[in-house]
Amino acid sequence: MSRKSKIIITLGPATESAEMIGKLIDAGTNVFRLNMSHAKHEWAAEMSKRVRSESDKRDAHVAVLFDLTGPSIRTGDLEKPYNLLEGDTVEFRKVGTAATVPLSTTVNYDGLMGDVTVGNTLVVENGAMLMRIDLVETDRILCLVKTPGTMGSRRHINLPGVRLNLPALTEKDHLDLSLAVECGADYIAGSFVRDSAHVHELRAAMEALEGEAQIVAKVEDQEAIRNIDSIINAADVIMIARGDLGTEVEFEELPILQRRIVKRCHELGTRVIVATQLLESMITNPTPTRAEVTDVMNAAYEEADCLMLSGETSVGRYPERCVEALVRISSRIERSGGHGFGQNVLLRDERQKTARAAVTLADSLPDARIVVLTRRGVLANHVAMLRPRTAGFYAFTPTERVCRQLSLTRGVRAFKLAFASNIEETIKRVTELLRREDLVRAGTPIVIVSDILSDHFAANSILLHHA
């Protein structure tokens, strides 16, 4: 696999057929995302089955990510959309209360009135409309429209800089979480994570259901930015969700925050996804804009683990071309090198220091490969975080789930392999498999690093072997 950046695509009406899922796997998709903000349970369960089926046909380790809705604030249902003009007054009120102005809608969060103050900015639908809060009462707020636009039903509301007392998980999230565990989700994403306690709460709820998914924390507001280190340490993966985050901060700050978060994820050893509007114009156009090409290139140059598509593949006209574009752009910039954040990883334990030694050795040997023997995937993630220069980085594990959970990790290709009782036989099986796949030749140096115990191989050990 010459491409190191991994790809997540969001399933939707444009990509729900088994045939299209298969094509997207063939094009280079590593993870399929199910957005539970829009998905019905029956549909999500069926999509999980189709992904597993199409992956099995190709002997590919492709993961499924359930993205929970989270405690988002949304407007109520309208008989018809409101065409709002600058200067209009819009009312947002608690469910069950009567309207006092013509342009009125409910909100799904009763605590809103207690969290906001006069003068706060209210943003509708990721920046489509800006409003100023002019009046706050116990059961409603009145807002002055600052930018015109159309507001329909169930539109998303942001309140930049406002501390909202929302729960980490809603009743809907708990129902969706139960489905995710039932479907054997590989990753579960928590939306609007604001501190490490939210990550711990999601993980505890998932484990109480006997789930084994890894936790993705979506960074979407200013409070998450303030608590970024604790969130990074608590989560398995960080997602820089630039849609909501872009409405929470000044737009010129967003690329700086993206780079800062990616860099900090490298330092603290947590995988990171760059998401939202990477190829937004390709929802309707067959080729990306030059600005989008540069945006994707920048994320790949920062050596983010994964690039994610949303509307481009869920409802877009050209889902295959979108994946092909990500593959082409990321593969090209990877040949030119990356930002080098992997040099800044903070080595905090013996396993991480062993990973550093293995990468240093492999990078010093011409045409070397790195092989990680791991039962849970932890050591493979540590090696990946150091961003080895070799294109041949392989993880071997006896567990299919671990193979799938490594599908989001930059640069590594996972193989399912039963470990023998002695290390010599395991190395023999590894070498034979790599030869069958035409990934090594006779004499190719292979740096083998392991965190498993065997009769002749201590945990956290390195061995130089030649194919």
Secondary structure, DSSP 8 states (H G I E B T S, - for coil): ----SEEEEE-STTT-SHHHHHHHHHHT--EEEEETTT--HHHHHHHHHHHHHHHHHTT---EEEEE---S-EEB---SS-EEE-TT-EEEEEETT---SSSSEEEES-TTHHHH--TT-EEEETTTTEEEEEEEE-SSEEEEEESS-EEE-TT-EEE-TT------SS-HHHHHHHHHHHHTT-SEEEETT--SHHHHHHHHHHHHHTT---EEEEEE-SHHHHHTHHHHHHH-SEEEEEHHHHHHHS-GGGHHHHHHHHHHHHHHHT-EEEEESSTTGGGGT-SS--HHHHHHHHHHHHTT-SEEEESHHHHT-S-HHHHHHHHHHHHHHHHTT----GGGG----SHHHHHHHHHHHHHHHSTT-EEEEE-SSSHHHHHHHHT--S-S-EEEEES-HHHHHHTTTSTT-EEEE----SSHHHHHHHHHHHHHHTT---TT-EEEEEE---BTTB-SSEEEEEE-
